Amino acid sequence: MENNYTQICENKSWSLNGDEEDIGKKVLQFLQECSETATFGARLKRFIAKECGVSEDSVPQYLKGRLQAEEIDMNSNTLRNWFSKAGPKKGDHSRDLMLRVAFALRLNVEQTNLLFQKVYLDRGLYPRRFEEYAAEFCLREGLGWTVWQSLLKQYPSAEEENEQTVYTRVLQQDLDGIKTPEEAAEYWKKHFHNFTIRNKSAREVLQNLVRKVKGNKDRTGEMDRELEGRNDKSDI
């Protein structure tokens, strides 16, 4: 495809001349102009400017104001670092910071997933994580930060009779049927076990492939053949 983003970047890379003395600076500039390799602060500015209709230069102050308006606590040093130094590290704490941004900007579910994927460069809202399951419910229903916080305080304790594991897609599908905070709390109580495990299907697939490779050196090509026969490799 002529408009394929990867192909466009590749074509631009061939225009760089390795014999030039300032090639290092040119390569760095080229990488920063690509959305996936731009700094976190640059990606965040671009995202907020597009989704909220403000100028990129005004984004830091705009975000700070939205956080204050929604009474969402965010360390000022954190915001300063986002726009001037390194972005957030990967992990649950940083994902919660992204959710604070989403609630401050009053994003919907689709926009929040884009925030995670295009700015934070990680997967979108993950239904097996209770905090994110609750956040998606609130964002979908137009409920704000305070409601999300109140729901987190209702996180149930484990119950022995509710340890049956269901697929992640089932949790996601069931979310569509939850309409009130009360229904959400009841669902979490019933399915508590499923919010304590992560990536179960992915781990099983990978472990199975590893066993095939390690089990017999004559069968090391089995993994390649299996992958080759898959129409959709996204689950790998």
N, C-alpha and C positions, 0 to 999 in steps of 0.2 A: 504494500500500500504506500502511495506517495506521501500520505500524511501521517505515516507511522512515526510516533515520537522517538522511538529508539533509533530508527533509521535516520531521522533528521539529525539526531545528536551524533551518530556515527559519521555521517557525511561532513558535519562541521568539524569533527576531530581530525579528519584528513587534511583540513586546510591549515593545521598548525605545522609550522616549519621547525623541525628539530635542530636546524643549524643556527637559528637565531640565538643571540646571547640572552635575551629576556624570555626564552621559551618557558622557564619555570613559572613566571608571572602570568604568561598567557594561558598555560594549562590550568593554573589555579582559578583564573578568571572564568575560563570555559566551564570548569566543574561547578563553580558557584552559580553560574547562569542556568544550570540544569536543576529542575525543581527538586529531584531526589537527592542532590548533593549540596544544595544551598544550605546555609546555616538554619538552625531551628528558628531563630528570631526572624530571619527573612521569610521563611515559609509561613510563620504565624502571622506576620504583617500582611502578607499577600492574601492569606485565607480570610482574615478578619475584614480587610479592605473590601474583598469581593462579596462576602456574605452579609456584611453590615452596612455597606455603602459609605464608608469613610475613606479618607486618604491614608496611604501607608504611613506617612510621616506622623499622623495623629493617632495611630493605633496604640502605642504604649500608654498614652494618657487616656485614651478612650477605654481601654481594657481596665485600667485602674479605676476609672469612674464607674464602670459597670459593676465591678466587684464591690465597690462601696455601696452602690445603689441597692444591690441585692443582699447586702450585709454578709458577704462571703469573705472570710478571712484568707488573706494571701500575703505571705512575707514579702515586704518591699524589695529585699535583696534578691529574692527568687525572680521577681519580675525584671529587675535590673539585669540580672545575669542572663535571662532568656534573650534579651534584646541586645546585649553587648558582649556576652561571653558564650560559654557552652550551654546547650539546652539540657533538659532533664534527662536523667539516666533512665534506663529501662527498669520497670518494676511496679509493684502495686501502688506504692506511694505516689509515683509520678503519674500513673494512670488516674488516680484520684484527683490530682492537680488538674489534669485535662478535663475531668468531669466538672470541676469548679469553673473552669473557663466556659464550658458548655452551658452551665446553668446561668452564669453571669451574662452571657450573650443571648440567653433564651433560644438556644438552637433547638431544632427538631432532631429526630433520631437519625435521619439521613445526613444532616449536616454534622452531627456528632461523630458518626462513623467516618466521614471525610476528614474531620479534625484528627482523629486517631491515625488514619491511614496515610493522609497526604502531608500532615504536619509533624505528628509524633513518630511517623513511620513504623507503625505496629498494627496489629489486627484491630478491627473495630470492636464494638461492645461485645463482651464475652458473657453469654448467659450462664455459664457455670460459676461465675464469680458473683456472689450475692450482691455486692455493692453495685455492680454494673447492671445486673438484672433489675434491681430496684430503680436505678437511674433511668434505664430504658423505659420502664413503666411510667415514671414521672415525666420524662421528656415527651413521650407519646401522648400523654393525657394533658400536657400543658401545665403540669404541677412544678412548682419551683424548688429552690434549694432547701427551704425549711421543711417542706414535706418529705423530701429525700432524706434529710437528716433524721426526721422522726421515724421514718420507716427503718432506717439502719438500727435504731434503738430497739426495734421489735424483732431483731434477728433471733430466731428460736434456738433452743437447745436441742441436742440430739435425742431422738427417741428410737429405741431398739427395734420397734416393729416397722420402721420406715427406712430400710436400708436397701431397697431395690433400686438398682441403677437403671436410669433411662437414658436414651440417646440425647445428645446436645440439641439436635434438631427438634426433638419432642418438647424440651424445655422452651425453645424458641417459639414453637407453634402454640404451646399452652399460654404463652405470654399474651398472645392476641386476644385470648378469652377473658383476661383479668381486667376488670373495669374500675374497681375501687380499691383503696388501700387495705380494707378489711379482707377482701378476696385475696389480695397479694399476700398478706400475713398468713392466711390460712393455707395457701399453696406452699409457702416456704416451710411451714411447720410440717406439712405432709411429705415434702420432698427434701427435707433438710440434708440428707446424705448426699444428694446430687450436687449440692453446692459446696461440698468439701473435697471433691475430686476434680481433676482437670486433665484434659488431653488424653482421656482413656482410650478412645478409638485410635488416635494417632500413635500412641505408644504401642498398642497391640500390633498395628500394621508394621511399624518399624522393627519391633522385636521379632516378628515373624520373618521379615526379610533378613535380619541379621542371623537368625538361626539357619536359614537356608544357605547363606554364604559360609558360615562357620562349620556347618554340619558335614559338608563333603566338598572337598576342593574341586571334584569333577562336576559339581552342580553350581559352580559360581556364576554360570551364565543364566541360571534360572531366574534370578532377580531381574536381569536385563530383559529377558523374554516376557516376564510378567508385566513389567512396566511398559514394554513396547505394545503389549496387547490391550492396555487400558486406554479408553477413550478420554477419560477425565482423570488427570494426575494430580488435581488440586488437593485431594485428601492425603497424598504422600508428602 
